[in-house]
């Protein structure tokens, strides 16, 4: 009987209708925010571009430097595939590679062969260890350092004319005596110029910060950018992409700086500074931020919907009769006859157990309590079992009758 009572559904649990009523407001707000975020991302996806994109006017874009180059007569061509980038290279061309770490090993080797034979200038933005080893042999990438205003500290004409610039980021070392190293931080340069055998050169930059729209007018960033990118009449602005068909021509993984290939053909992991967030479109980041803000606002709204807390001097004396009456009214409002009956029976068993010579720990054990009580009262065993351990009453009248019977049983035990 006790098991049956325990298995019965709790009448105070909210019904599905109540749950839906409470949650539909929040669900509607979340749905509106999701639809608005998706719409916002779709609308912006056609006009916005990523970091270092010469078409982007965002703070991290590079439209400002591209417009300055065009005003000086430099043609700027945007390439999004390796085929477009290699086809446009030549002795009168500067090739800017904004994401060398996104290229696979075969793409990097192909780009290095084309750039070395072109007799032009190649600029690599923050290549990692793997990309540096293949695109600039003899140069080694070192740990990342903070980007800040640095003095050139070298004889490179472009750097000396520009003066202090926002450099740093990935630092490099080289043993090539013909290399020119500039903008050192903690003893290691963040700009290296390597001459190539064909008459061109390769420029390695540790940070793209000086090319961003938000920093172009600071320090000597504009001068350094114009001199490095405008040394030839044509500029090819290569934006590597994981969607490039040439990336699937071999079995290498995207992000060529992330794996090294040893002599036996196995790959060794190597960190090249790139992260997962660099591959996430800005629209999704903004959408996530909006959803997080909406969640915080919803939490504040739900927390304040009942009004501010009311301070009350403690302790507060509440009479037992008022407490019992209030609890009974709550049970009645929730139709919790099962819980009310359990409370009445448990309290009665606890009070009559010591009177019948039963330890309190055994007050709720039917075999022990019923044997002791039946020896003191004139009532059949089955009536005592139903009274002390029975099922929940089905009506309010039955609950009142149960309370009266329990009260009468307790009086009889006390006077026996």
N, C-alpha and C positions, 0 to 999 in steps of 0.2 A: 504493500500500500504506500509505503514511504517512497519507493522508487517511482510509482505511478504519479505521486504528487510532484516529485522533482522533475519528471519528464514533461509535465504539463506546460503549455506555453505561458510565458510571463505576460500578464495583461498590461504591464506598464511600458512594454517595448513599443516604439513608434510604428504605426502602420505604414505600408508603402505609400499611401496617399499623403500622410503627414511628412514623410521623407521627401516626396516630390514637391510638396508645397514649400518646404524650407529650402530646398536646393535649387528650385527652378530660377530664382532670381540670380543666383551666382552663375549658374550655367548659361543663362542668357547673356550676362555681362562677358563671360569668357568667350562665348561664341561670337559676340560682336567684335571683341578685340582680335580674335583670330582672323575673322573675315577682313577686318580693317588692316591688320598687319600684312596679310597676303596681298590684298589690293594695293597697299602702299609699296610693297616690294616689287609687284608686277609693274606698277606705273613707273617706278624709279629704275627698273632693270634695263629699260630701253635707252636711258639717257646717262646713267652713271657708269663709271669705269673703275677699275681697281687702282691700287697704289702704283705710283710711277707711270701712270698712263698719261701720255701727252694730250689726250682729249679730255681729261678730267680736271674740273675746277675745284674738286674737293681739297681739303687741307693737305692730304697725303698724295694728291695728284701732281702732275708735272706740266700742266697746260701753260703756266706762266713762262717757264724756260723755253718751251717749244715756240711760243709766240715771239719771244725775244730773238730766237734763232732765225725764225722766218723773216723778222724785220731786218735782220742783217744779211739776208739773201741766201740763207742756208735752207735747202729743201729738206723737209722732214717726212719720212715715209714710215708708216706703222706696219710692222710685220708681226703676224700672230702664229706663223708656222715656220719651221726650219727651212722648208723649201723657199719660201718668200725671202727669208733673211739671207740665205746663201746666194740666191740669184741676184740680189741687189748689191752685193759687196764688190769692191773694186779699189784701185789705188787712190781714187778721189772720194772715198766713202769712209765715214765713221760708223762702226757697228756698235750700238749700245745693247748689251744683253742684261735685261733687268732682273732675270731670275735664272741664273745658270744652274742653281741647285735643283730646278724642276726638270732638267733634261736628263734623259737616260744616258748610260755610258756610251752607247753607239752614237747618239746625237751629239754628245760632247766631243767625241773624237772626230766626227764629221765636221762639226763647227770649227774645231781647232785647225784641221787641215785646210779648210776653205779660207779661214782668216789669215793663216800663215802665208798662203799663196797669193793673197790679194794685194799685199803691200800697202794696205790701209791701216786705219787705227781701230782697235777693238777695246771696248770698255766693258769690264765685268763688274757687276754690282754684288758685293759681299759673297763671293764664292766660298763654299765650305771646303773641307779637306779633299774630298773626292773630286769635286769640280776643279779645284785649283791644280791638283796633280795632273789633270788631263788637259785643261785649257791654258795653264801657265806652268809648264814643267820647270822645276827648279825652285818654285815658290811653295812655301809651307804655311798653312793657316794656323794661327795661334788662338788662344781663348779670347772670347768677346770682352770688350771694354766699353764703358759708357761713352755715348756721343756727346761731345761738348766742343766749345770753341778752342781750336788748337792753332798754334803758329806753324808755318810750313817747315822751317828748319832744314831747308834743302836748296839746291841751286836750280830747280826746275823753273823755267821762266813763268809758266802759267801759275804756279803756286806762289812765286815771289810777288808777282803783280797782284794776285788776289789777296795775299796776306792771310790774316786769321780767318778760318772757316770752320763750320760745324763738321768735324770729322771724328774718327774713332771707330767704334763698332768692332768688326773682326780685324785683327792685326795679323801681319805677315812677316815672314823672314825669308831671305834669299841669299845665296852665296854667289850670285852672278855679279862679277865686278862691273859690268856695264849697266846694271839696274840703278835707277834713281829712286830713292826712298824719301818720302815726305810725311809730314804731319804725324810725328811719333807720339805715342802715349805709353808711359811706363817703359820707355826704351825701345818699343817696337813700332814700326811705321804702319799707318792705315791707308797709305797710297803708295803704289809701286808702279813705275814705268819700265817695261821690259822691251828693248829693241828686238825686232825679228829679223831673220836673215834676208827677207825680201825687201827690206827698207821701211817697213811699217813698224808699229809698236803695239804693245798690249798694256792697257792701263787697268790696274786692279784697285778697286775702291772698297774700303771696309764698311762704308755706310752710305745709304742713299739719301741721308737727311738733307744735305745741301741742295738736292734737286726738288724737294717738296715745295709746293706753293706756299705753305705757311712759313718756310724758312728762307726762301729765296732772297728776301730783302734784308736779311740779317748778315752781319759780318761781311766777309768777302765771298759769300756763297754764289751770288749771281756772276761775278767775274770769273770764279773758278769754273762754274758750269759752262759758261759761254766759251771759254778758252779750250776746255777739254772736249766739248761736243762740237765746237765750231771750227776745228782745225782743218776740216775738209769741206768742200762745197755741198756734199750730200751727207745726210744723217739717216741711218736706218735704225729705227727704234723697235727693237725686237722684244716682244712680250711673250715669253714661253707659256705654253698652256698644256695641261694634261690631255686636252682633246686633240692635240696635234696628231694626225695620222702617222707621222714618222716615228712616234713614240711606241708604236705597236709592231715595229718591224723586227724587233728582237725580243729576247726574253728577260731583259733588264727591267727592274722596277723603276717607276718614276721617282725623281729626286736623286739624281746621280750622285750627290754628295753623301747619301746615306749608306752606301755600301761600297766597299773596296773589293777588288777581285785579286786574289793571290795567284801565284804562279801555277798552283794546281787546279785553278778554275773555281775555287770556292770563294764566297763573299764574306768579308768581315765588316761588321757594323762600324760606322764612324759618324759622329755627330757633326753636322755642317751648319747648325744655327737656324735651320728652317723649322717651323712648327706647324701643327695642324691648323691653328687659327689663321695662318697665312693663306690657306686654301679655302676658307669659309667666306662666301660673298658677304659684303657689308650689309646687305639688306636683311639677311638672316640674323646677324648680330644685333641690328637695331630692333628687329621683331622680338628677339629674346629679351632684350632690355625692356621693351614696352610691356611684355607679358609679366616680367618680374615686378615692374612698377605697379601694374594692375593688381597683382596678387597682394602686394603690400597694402595698397589702398583698400582692397576688399577686406583684408584682415583688420585694418583700422576701423572700417565701417562696421564690421560685425562686432568688434570689441566695444564700440561706443553706442550701439543701437539701443541699449537699455538705459542710457544716460550715465552721468558721472557717479562714482561711488559716494555713498553717504557715510560720513564718519559717525560713530556711535560710541559713547563711553561704556567701557566694559568694567566689570561683568554686569550682565543684564539678568535679573531674576525673572524666571518664567515658571509659573506655577505648574505642578505636575498635571493638574486637570486640564489646563489650557494646552499643554503639549500633547496629551493624549487625545484631546478633542480635535486639535489641528491635524494630527497624524491620521486619525480616523476619517476626517473629511477628505484628506488627500486619497486615502484608499478608496473611499466611496466614489470620488470623482473619476478615478481611474478604473473603477470596477475590479479592483484588486482583491476580490474575496479570498483568493487562494493565499495571498501573502498575509492578509489579516488573520485568517484562520491559523496559519503556521505560527504567526507571532503569539496569538492567544494560547495555543497548545504548548509552544515552547516555554512560555512564561509560567504556565500552570505546572508543567512537568518539573521545572527548575525549583518551584516553591514547595511542591508536595514531596519531592524526593527526600529531603532531609527529615521530613515528618514521618515518612514510612521507613526510615533507617537505611536509605539508599545513598551512596556517595554521589556528590554532584556530578562527577565525571561519568556516572552510569545513568544519569537522569533521562537521557534520550535513547537508552537501549531498551527496546520493548520487553525482552525476556526478563530482564532484571526488575524493571520498574513495575510492570504489570503484576508480577508475582507478589511483590511487597504490598502494593496498593490493594489488590483483591483480598488480602488477608485482613484488611482494616475496614472495608466497606461491604455492604450487602448488595452487590451488583454482579451480574453475569460477566464472565471474562470477555465475551465478544462485545458487550456494550462498552467496557473500558477500552478495548482495542480501538473501536470505532471513535470513541470520544477523544482519546489522547493521540492516536496515530492514524486517524481516518483521512478520507479524501476531502477536498475543498467543498464547501457548501455551494449549491447552485443558485441560491437566491439570497437576498438580503435578510429575509425573515429567517431562513435556515441559519445564517451567520449569527443573528441575535440569539436564536435558540441555543446554538453551540456555546456562546458566551455564558448564557444562564446556566447551562448544564455543567460547564467547567467550574463556574463559581460555586455551584452546589456541591460538586465533588470535592473541591478544596475545603469547604466548610466541614464536610463530613469527615475528611481525613484529619483535620485539626481537632475535632471534638471526639474522635474515636480513641 
